[in-house]
Amino acid sequence: MAAAGIRFEGTAFWVRHRHREYGPFDYEWARDLSGIELLYGRSKFGEFCSEDEVCADLREFKLPMRVVEVTSIVCGSIIVGILSGMPTDDRYELVRQHLNDRGLDRFADNIEGWVR
């Protein structure tokens, strides 16, 4: 198993950093369908209401900054993909592209859990 990577299981994902997994990170539609709630474990850490209204705060979980960075990129990419109507495989490729664009190749090269 690689020291860094991402593992998807349905809509949830885990970030592997230095051989340790953090997660699950997930999302769900708000009850009134007005936004998307971001979850760590079963706790809400953020919400997407519109392009102008996004909030997320993982401080309380005391995660390594690299995990927070990767999680932010993955969540953002998935939300963009969902709202653009992208098929699941295209969303995952968007995740990979955004990680590579930010120099996080070691995470992008070790994504598990979806059939390509």
DSSP file with accessible surface (Angstrom, degrees, kcal/mol):
  #  RESIDUE AA STRUCTURE BP1 BP2  ACC     N-H-->O    O-->H-N    N-H-->O    O-->H-N    TCO  KAPPA ALPHA  PHI   PSI    X-CA   Y-CA   Z-CA
    1    1 A M              0   0  163      0, 0.0     2,-0.0     0, 0.0     0, 0.0   0.000 360.0 360.0 360.0 133.3    0.0    0.0    0.0
    2    2 A A        -     0   0   34      1,-0.1    17,-0.1     2,-0.1     3,-0.0  -0.324 360.0-123.3 -69.2 154.6    1.3    3.4   -1.0
    3    3 A A  S    S+     0   0   41     15,-0.1    16,-2.1     1,-0.1    17,-0.4   0.769  96.2  33.4 -69.2 -26.2    2.1    6.0    1.7
    4    4 A A  S    S+     0   0    7     13,-0.2     2,-0.3   102,-0.2    13,-0.2  -0.977  78.2 101.5-133.6 144.6   -0.3    8.5    0.1
    5    5 A G  E     -A   16   0A   0     11,-2.0    11,-3.2    -2,-0.4     2,-0.4  -0.981  53.9 -98.1 169.8-173.7   -3.5    8.1   -1.8
    6    6 A I  E     -Ab  15 111A   0    104,-2.3   106,-2.7   101,-0.4     2,-0.5  -0.997  21.8-160.3-136.2 137.8   -7.3    8.3   -1.9
    7    7 A R  E     -Ab  14 112A  56      7,-2.3     7,-2.2    -2,-0.4     2,-0.4  -0.982   8.4-159.8-123.5 121.8   -9.7    5.5   -1.4
    8    8 A F  E     +A   13   0A   6    104,-2.9     2,-0.3    -2,-0.5     5,-0.2  -0.787  14.1 175.9 -98.7 143.9  -13.3    5.9   -2.6
    9    9 A E  E >  S-A   12   0A 118      3,-2.7     3,-1.6    -2,-0.4     2,-0.2  -0.832  70.3 -50.6-144.3  99.5  -16.2    3.7   -1.4
   10   10 A G  T 3  S-     0   0   59    103,-0.3    -1,-0.1    -2,-0.3     0, 0.0  -0.506 120.8 -24.3  66.5-129.7  -19.5    4.9   -2.9
   11   11 A T  T 3  S+     0   0   66     -2,-0.2    -1,-0.3    -3,-0.1     2,-0.1   0.634 124.5  88.9 -87.3 -13.0  -19.7    8.7   -2.3
   12   12 A A  E <   -A    9   0A  12     -3,-1.6    -3,-2.7    14,-0.1     2,-0.3  -0.469  56.1-173.0 -84.2 154.1  -17.3    8.5    0.7
   13   13 A F  E     -AC   8  25A   4     12,-2.4    12,-3.0    -5,-0.2     2,-0.4  -0.986  14.6-149.9-145.0 156.5  -13.5    8.8    0.5
   14   14 A W  E     -A    7   0A  40     -7,-2.2    -7,-2.3    -2,-0.3     2,-0.5  -0.957  14.2-140.0-120.7 144.4  -10.5    8.4    2.8
   15   15 A V  E     -AC   6  22A   0      7,-2.6     7,-2.5    -2,-0.4     2,-0.6  -0.917  12.6-152.6-106.1 124.8   -7.2   10.3    2.4
   16   16 A R  E     +AC   5  21A   1    -11,-3.2   -11,-2.0    -2,-0.5     2,-0.4  -0.880  21.2 169.7 -99.3 123.0   -4.1    8.2    3.1
   17   17 A H  E >   - C   0  20A  19      3,-2.8     3,-1.5    -2,-0.6   -13,-0.2  -0.990  69.1  -9.5-137.4 122.3   -1.2   10.3    4.3
   18   18 A R  T 3  S-     0   0  199     -2,-0.4   -14,-0.2     1,-0.3    -1,-0.1   0.911 129.6 -54.8  54.3  45.8    2.1    8.8    5.6
   19   19 A H  T 3  S+     0   0  133    -16,-2.1     2,-0.4     1,-0.2    -1,-0.3   0.558 117.5 109.2  68.3  12.1    0.5    5.3    5.7
   20   20 A R  E <   -C   17   0A 154     -3,-1.5    -3,-2.8   -17,-0.4     2,-0.4  -0.963  60.9-138.7-120.3 135.1   -2.5    6.5    7.8
   21   21 A E  E     -C   16   0A  64     -2,-0.4     2,-0.4    -5,-0.2    -5,-0.2  -0.767  13.1-165.6 -94.7 139.5   -6.1    6.9    6.5
   22   22 A Y  E     -C   15   0A  23     -7,-2.5    -7,-2.6    -2,-0.4     3,-0.2  -0.981  38.3 -19.6-120.7 130.8   -8.3    9.8    7.5
   23   23 A G  E     -     0   0A  22     -2,-0.4    -9,-0.2     1,-0.2     2,-0.1  -0.947  38.6-114.0 151.0-170.9  -12.0    9.7    6.9
   24   24 A P  E     -     0   0A  44      0, 0.0    17,-3.2     0, 0.0     2,-0.4   0.402  47.0-178.8 -81.4 145.3  -14.6    9.0    5.8
   25   25 A F  E     +CD  13  40A   0    -12,-3.0   -12,-2.4    15,-0.2     2,-0.3  -0.879  17.7 153.1-101.4 142.0  -15.2   12.3    4.1
   26   26 A D  E     - D   0  39A  41     13,-2.2    13,-2.9    -2,-0.4     2,-0.3  -0.904  30.7-136.4-155.6-180.0  -18.6   12.4    2.4
   27   27 A Y  E     - D   0  38A  39     -2,-0.3     2,-0.3    11,-0.2    11,-0.2  -0.960  13.5-177.8-143.2 158.3  -21.3   14.7    1.2
   28   28 A E  E     - D   0  37A  98      9,-1.9     9,-3.4    -2,-0.3     2,-0.1  -0.974  35.8 -98.5-152.7 153.4  -25.1   14.8    1.3
   29   29 A W  E     - D   0  36A 115     -2,-0.3     7,-0.3     7,-0.2     5,-0.0  -0.473  46.8-105.0 -69.0 141.7  -27.8   17.1    0.0
   30   30 A A    >   -     0   0    4      5,-2.9     3,-2.5    -2,-0.1     5,-0.1  -0.306  35.5-106.6 -60.3 153.8  -29.2   19.5    2.6
   31   31 A R  T 3  S+     0   0  250      1,-0.3    -1,-0.1     2,-0.1    -2,-0.1   0.846 123.7  45.1 -55.9 -35.2  -32.7   18.5    3.7
   32   32 A D  T 3  S-     0   0  116      1,-0.0    -1,-0.3     0, 0.0    -2,-0.1   0.352 111.2-123.0 -91.2   8.3  -34.3   21.3    1.7
   33   33 A L  S <  S+     0   0  125     -3,-2.5    -2,-0.1     2,-0.1     3,-0.1   0.670  78.6 121.7  59.9  22.3  -32.1   20.5   -1.3
   34   34 A S  S    S-     0   0   66      1,-0.1     2,-0.3    16,-0.0    -1,-0.1   0.544  77.6  -7.0 -90.6  -6.1  -30.7   24.0   -1.3
   35   35 A G  S    S-     0   0    3     -5,-0.1    -5,-2.9     2,-0.0     2,-0.5  -0.955  71.6 -94.5-167.8-176.6  -27.1   23.0   -0.9
   36   36 A I  E     -DE  29  48A   0     12,-2.5    12,-3.0    -2,-0.3     2,-0.4  -0.977  30.3-147.0-120.3 125.6  -24.6   20.2   -0.3
   37   37 A E  E     -DE  28  47A  39     -9,-3.4    -9,-1.9    -2,-0.5     2,-0.4  -0.764   9.8-142.5 -93.3 138.2  -23.3   19.4    3.2
   38   38 A L  E     -DE  27  46A   9      8,-2.7     7,-2.7    -2,-0.4     8,-1.3  -0.856  20.5-163.6-102.1 134.7  -19.7   18.2    3.7
   39   39 A L  E     -DE  26  44A  20    -13,-2.9   -13,-2.2    -2,-0.4     2,-0.5  -0.915  22.1-167.1-124.6 144.0  -19.1   15.5    6.3
   40   40 A Y  E >  S-DE  25  43A  44      3,-3.0     3,-2.3    -2,-0.4     2,-0.4  -0.988  83.7 -34.8-123.1 117.0  -16.2   14.1    8.2
   41   41 A G  T 3  S-     0   0   34    -17,-3.2   -15,-0.0    -2,-0.5    -2,-0.0  -0.582 125.7 -36.7  64.8-124.7  -17.3   10.9    9.9
   42   42 A R  T 3  S+     0   0  245     -2,-0.4     2,-0.4    -3,-0.1    -1,-0.3   0.286 119.2 102.5-108.5   9.3  -20.8   11.8   10.8
   43   43 A S  E <  S-E   40   0A  57     -3,-2.3    -3,-3.0     2,-0.0     2,-0.3  -0.805  71.6-125.8-101.2 134.7  -20.0   15.5   11.6
   44   44 A K  E     +E   39   0A  96     -2,-0.4    -5,-0.3    -5,-0.2     3,-0.1  -0.570  32.7 167.2 -74.9 128.9  -20.8   18.4    9.3
   45   45 A F  E     -     0   0A  16     -7,-2.7    12,-2.7    -2,-0.3     2,-0.3   0.452  60.8  -1.2-119.2  -6.3  -17.7   20.4    8.6
   46   46 A G  E     -EF  38  56A   3     -8,-1.3    -8,-2.7    10,-0.3     2,-0.3  -0.990  53.0-143.8-170.3 174.6  -18.9   22.5    5.7
   47   47 A E  E     -EF  37  55A  42      8,-2.8     8,-2.5    -2,-0.3     2,-0.6  -0.984   7.7-149.7-155.0 139.3  -21.6   23.4    3.2
   48   48 A F  E     +EF  36  54A  29    -12,-3.0   -12,-2.5    -2,-0.3     6,-0.2  -0.969  27.3 157.4-109.3 117.3  -21.9   24.5   -0.4
   49   49 A C  E     -     0   0A  39      4,-2.9     2,-0.3    -2,-0.6     5,-0.2   0.712  69.0 -27.4-106.9 -35.3  -24.8   26.8   -1.0
   50   50 A S  E >  S- F   0  53A  46      3,-1.4     3,-1.2     1,-0.0    -1,-0.5  -0.954  73.0 -83.7-165.4 174.4  -23.7   28.5   -4.2
   51   51 A E  T 3  S+     0   0  178     -2,-0.3     3,-0.2     1,-0.3    -1,-0.0   0.805 132.1  44.5 -59.8 -27.1  -20.5   29.5   -6.0
   52   52 A D  T 3  S+     0   0  159      1,-0.2     2,-0.4    -3,-0.0    -1,-0.3   0.524 111.9  55.9 -92.7  -9.0  -20.5   32.6   -3.8
   53   53 A E  E <   +F   50   0A 120     -3,-1.2    -4,-2.9     2,-0.0    -3,-1.4  -0.792  62.5 137.9-133.7  90.6  -21.3   30.8   -0.5
   54   54 A V  E     +F   48   0A  85     -2,-0.4     2,-0.4    -6,-0.2    -6,-0.2  -0.999  20.2 176.6-129.9 131.9  -19.0   28.0    0.5
   55   55 A C  E     +F   47   0A  79     -8,-2.5    -8,-2.8    -2,-0.4     2,-0.3  -0.997   5.4 162.6-136.8 143.4  -17.8   27.4    4.0
   56   56 A A  E     +F   46   0A  61     -2,-0.4     2,-0.3   -10,-0.3   -10,-0.3  -0.944   7.5 177.3-157.6 138.3  -15.7   24.6    5.4
   57   57 A D        +     0   0   67    -12,-2.7     3,-0.2    -2,-0.3    -2,-0.0  -0.874  11.4 167.7-149.6 110.4  -13.7   24.2    8.6
   58   58 A L    > > +     0   0   12     -2,-0.3     3,-1.7     1,-0.1     5,-0.5   0.293  48.9 109.5-102.5   7.1  -11.8   21.1    9.6
   59   59 A R  G > 5 +     0   0  190      1,-0.3     3,-2.0     2,-0.2    -1,-0.1   0.855  69.0  62.3 -53.3 -42.7   -9.9   22.7   12.5
   60   60 A E  G 3 5S+     0   0  136      1,-0.3    -1,-0.3    -3,-0.2    -2,-0.1   0.751 100.0  55.7 -59.6 -21.3  -11.7   20.9   15.2
   61   61 A F  G < 5S-     0   0   46     -3,-1.7    -1,-0.3     2,-0.0    -2,-0.2   0.546  97.5-139.6 -90.0  -8.1  -10.5   17.5   13.9
   62   62 A K  T < 5 +     0   0  183     -3,-2.0    -3,-0.1    -4,-0.4    -2,-0.1   0.878  37.8 171.2  51.8  46.5   -6.8   18.5   14.1
   63   63 A L      < -     0   0   21     -5,-0.5    -1,-0.2     1,-0.1     5,-0.0  -0.519  42.5 -90.9 -82.5 153.0   -6.0   16.8   10.8
   64   64 A P    >>  -     0   0   40      0, 0.0     4,-2.0     0, 0.0     3,-0.6  -0.337  36.5-119.4 -59.2 144.2   -2.6   17.3    9.1
   65   65 A M  H 3> S+     0   0  143      1,-0.3     4,-2.8     2,-0.2     5,-0.2   0.848 113.6  57.8 -57.7 -35.6   -2.6   20.2    6.7
   66   66 A R  H 3> S+     0   0   86      2,-0.2     4,-2.6     1,-0.2    -1,-0.3   0.909 106.3  49.3 -62.9 -39.3   -1.8   18.0    3.7
   67   67 A V  H <> S+     0   0    0     -3,-0.6     4,-2.8     2,-0.2    -2,-0.2   0.926 111.5  49.0 -65.2 -42.3   -5.0   15.9    4.5
   68   68 A V  H  X S+     0   0   29     -4,-2.0     4,-2.5     2,-0.2    -2,-0.2   0.927 112.0  49.6 -62.3 -42.8   -7.0   19.2    4.7
   69   69 A E  H  X S+     0   0   68     -4,-2.8     4,-2.0     2,-0.2    -2,-0.2   0.946 114.0  43.5 -61.9 -49.3   -5.6   20.3    1.4
   70   70 A V  H  X S+     0   0    0     -4,-2.6     4,-2.8     1,-0.2     5,-0.2   0.929 113.5  51.9 -64.4 -43.2   -6.3   17.1   -0.4
   71   71 A T  H  X S+     0   0    0     -4,-2.8     4,-3.0     1,-0.2     5,-0.3   0.913 108.4  51.5 -59.8 -42.4   -9.8   16.9    1.1
   72   72 A S  H  X S+     0   0   68     -4,-2.5     4,-2.5    -5,-0.2    -1,-0.2   0.917 112.0  46.2 -61.9 -42.7  -10.6   20.4   -0.1
   73   73 A I  H  X S+     0   0   20     -4,-2.0     4,-2.5     2,-0.2    -2,-0.2   0.927 114.7  46.7 -66.7 -44.3   -9.5   19.6   -3.6
   74   74 A V  H  X S+     0   0    0     -4,-2.8     4,-2.5     2,-0.2     5,-0.2   0.957 114.9  45.7 -64.1 -48.8  -11.4   16.3   -3.7
   75   75 A C  H  X S+     0   0   11     -4,-3.0     4,-2.6    -5,-0.2     5,-0.2   0.933 114.5  48.4 -60.7 -46.2  -14.6   17.8   -2.3
   76   76 A G  H  X S+     0   0   35     -4,-2.5     4,-2.5    -5,-0.3    -1,-0.2   0.918 112.3  48.5 -60.9 -42.8  -14.4   20.9   -4.6
   77   77 A S  H  X S+     0   0    3     -4,-2.5     4,-2.4    -5,-0.2    -1,-0.2   0.909 112.0  48.9 -64.9 -41.7  -13.9   18.7   -7.6
   78   78 A I  H  X S+     0   0   10     -4,-2.5     4,-2.9    -5,-0.2    -2,-0.2   0.932 111.6  49.0 -65.7 -43.1  -16.7   16.4   -6.8
   79   79 A I  H  X S+     0   0   11     -4,-2.6     4,-2.8     2,-0.2     5,-0.3   0.938 111.7  48.8 -62.7 -45.8  -19.1   19.3   -6.2
   80   80 A V  H  X S+     0   0   76     -4,-2.5     4,-1.6    -5,-0.2    -1,-0.2   0.930 113.2  48.8 -58.7 -43.5  -18.2   20.9   -9.5
   81   81 A G  H  <>S+     0   0    0     -4,-2.4     5,-2.7    -5,-0.2     4,-0.4   0.915 112.1  47.4 -64.0 -43.0  -18.7   17.6  -11.2
   82   82 A I  H ><5S+     0   0   31     -4,-2.9     3,-1.5     1,-0.2    -2,-0.2   0.952 113.8  46.5 -62.5 -49.9  -22.1   17.0   -9.6
   83   83 A L  H 3<5S+     0   0   89     -4,-2.8    -1,-0.2     1,-0.3    -2,-0.2   0.747 111.8  52.3 -69.1 -21.1  -23.3   20.5  -10.4
   84   84 A S  T 3<5S-     0   0   82     -4,-1.6    -1,-0.3    -5,-0.3    -2,-0.2   0.452 114.1-118.0 -88.9  -5.1  -22.0   20.2  -14.0
   85   85 A G  T < 5 +     0   0   63     -3,-1.5    -3,-0.2    -4,-0.4    -2,-0.1   0.741  53.9 166.6  76.4  23.1  -23.9   16.9  -14.5
   86   86 A M      < -     0   0   56     -5,-2.7    -1,-0.2    -6,-0.2    -2,-0.1  -0.449  40.0-111.0 -71.7 143.3  -20.7   14.9  -15.0
   87   87 A P     >  -     0   0   80      0, 0.0     4,-2.0     0, 0.0     3,-0.4  -0.305  36.8-102.7 -63.9 158.3  -20.8   11.1  -14.9
   88   88 A T  H  > S+     0   0   62      1,-0.2     4,-2.2     2,-0.2     5,-0.2   0.888 120.4  53.1 -53.3 -47.7  -19.0    9.6  -12.0
   89   89 A D  H  > S+     0   0   78      1,-0.2     4,-2.0     2,-0.2    -1,-0.2   0.892 108.5  50.8 -59.4 -38.6  -15.9    8.5  -13.9
   90   90 A D  H  > S+     0   0   86     -3,-0.4     4,-2.0     2,-0.2    -1,-0.2   0.875 107.5  53.7 -66.8 -36.0  -15.4   12.1  -15.2
   91   91 A R  H  X S+     0   0   46     -4,-2.0     4,-2.1     2,-0.2    -2,-0.2   0.920 108.7  49.3 -63.1 -42.4  -15.7   13.5  -11.7
   92   92 A Y  H  X S+     0   0   23     -4,-2.2     4,-2.3     1,-0.2    -2,-0.2   0.886 109.6  51.1 -65.5 -38.2  -12.9   11.1  -10.6
   93   93 A E  H  X S+     0   0   83     -4,-2.0     4,-2.7     2,-0.2    -1,-0.2   0.874 107.4  54.1 -66.0 -34.0  -10.8   12.2  -13.5
   94   94 A L  H  X S+     0   0   19     -4,-2.0     4,-2.7     2,-0.2     5,-0.2   0.912 107.0  51.6 -64.4 -39.9  -11.4   15.8  -12.5
   95   95 A V  H  X S+     0   0    0     -4,-2.1     4,-2.4     2,-0.2     5,-0.2   0.957 111.3  47.2 -58.1 -50.8  -10.2   15.0   -9.0
   96   96 A R  H  X S+     0   0   39     -4,-2.3     4,-2.6     1,-0.2    -2,-0.2   0.926 112.3  49.8 -59.0 -45.3   -7.0   13.5  -10.5
   97   97 A Q  H  X S+     0   0  102     -4,-2.7     4,-2.7     1,-0.2    -1,-0.2   0.932 111.4  47.6 -61.3 -46.3   -6.5   16.5  -12.7
   98   98 A H  H  X S+     0   0   49     -4,-2.7     4,-0.9     2,-0.2    -1,-0.2   0.878 112.1  49.9 -66.9 -36.5   -6.9   19.0   -9.9
   99   99 A L  H ><>S+     0   0    0     -4,-2.4     5,-2.8    -5,-0.2     3,-0.7   0.941 112.7  46.8 -65.0 -46.5   -4.5   17.1   -7.6
  100  100 A N  H ><5S+     0   0   51     -4,-2.6     3,-1.9     1,-0.2     5,-0.2   0.909 107.3  57.4 -60.7 -42.3   -1.9   16.9  -10.4
  101  101 A D  H 3<5S+     0   0  107     -4,-2.7    -1,-0.2     1,-0.3    -2,-0.2   0.761 109.0  47.3 -60.7 -23.6   -2.3   20.6  -11.2
  102  102 A R  T <<5S-     0   0  127     -4,-0.9    -1,-0.3    -3,-0.7    -2,-0.2   0.183 121.5-103.6-105.4  15.4   -1.4   21.3   -7.6
  103  103 A G  T < 5S+     0   0   47     -3,-1.9     3,-0.3     1,-0.1    -3,-0.2   0.697  85.2 124.9  75.4  20.2    1.6   19.1   -7.3
  104  104 A L    >>< +     0   0    2     -5,-2.8     4,-1.9     1,-0.2     3,-1.4  -0.223  21.2 140.6-105.2  45.2   -0.1   16.4   -5.4
  105  105 A D  H 3>  +     0   0   75      1,-0.3     4,-2.9    -5,-0.2     5,-0.2   0.818  62.2  64.6 -57.3 -36.9    0.7   13.6   -7.9
  106  106 A R  H 34 S+     0   0  112     -3,-0.3    -1,-0.3     1,-0.2  -102,-0.2   0.811 108.8  41.0 -63.9 -26.6    1.4   11.0   -5.2
  107  107 A F  H X4 S+     0   0    0     -3,-1.4     3,-1.1     2,-0.1  -101,-0.4   0.891 115.2  50.5 -80.6 -43.5   -2.3   11.2   -4.2
  108  108 A A  H >< S+     0   0    0     -4,-1.9     3,-0.5     1,-0.3    -2,-0.2   0.819 107.8  54.1 -63.6 -32.2   -3.5   11.4   -7.8
  109  109 A D  T 3< S+     0   0  104     -4,-2.9    -1,-0.3     1,-0.2    -2,-0.1   0.584 108.3  50.8 -79.3 -10.7   -1.4    8.3   -8.7
  110  110 A N  T <   +     0   0   57     -3,-1.1  -104,-2.3    -5,-0.2     2,-0.5  -0.448  69.8 142.9-128.2  58.7   -2.9    6.2   -5.9
  111  111 A I  E <   -b    6   0A   6     -3,-0.5     2,-0.3  -106,-0.2  -104,-0.2  -0.886  25.2-177.7-101.2 126.8   -6.7    6.5   -6.2
  112  112 A E  E     +b    7   0A  74   -106,-2.7  -104,-2.9    -2,-0.5     3,-0.1  -0.839  44.3  55.1-119.3 156.5   -8.6    3.4   -5.5
  113  113 A G  S    S+     0   0   55     -2,-0.3     2,-0.4     1,-0.2  -103,-0.3   0.462  81.8  80.4 107.9   2.8  -12.2    2.3   -5.5
  114  114 A W  S    S-     0   0   26     -3,-0.2     2,-0.5  -105,-0.1    -1,-0.2  -0.995  73.8-117.5-138.1 149.0  -13.7    3.1   -8.9
  115  115 A V              0   0  126     -2,-0.4    -3,-0.0    -3,-0.1   -26,-0.0  -0.691 360.0 360.0 -84.9 125.9  -13.5    1.2  -12.1
  116  116 A R              0   0  167     -2,-0.5    -1,-0.0   -27,-0.0   -27,-0.0  -0.695 360.0 360.0 -98.9 360.0  -11.7    3.1  -14.9
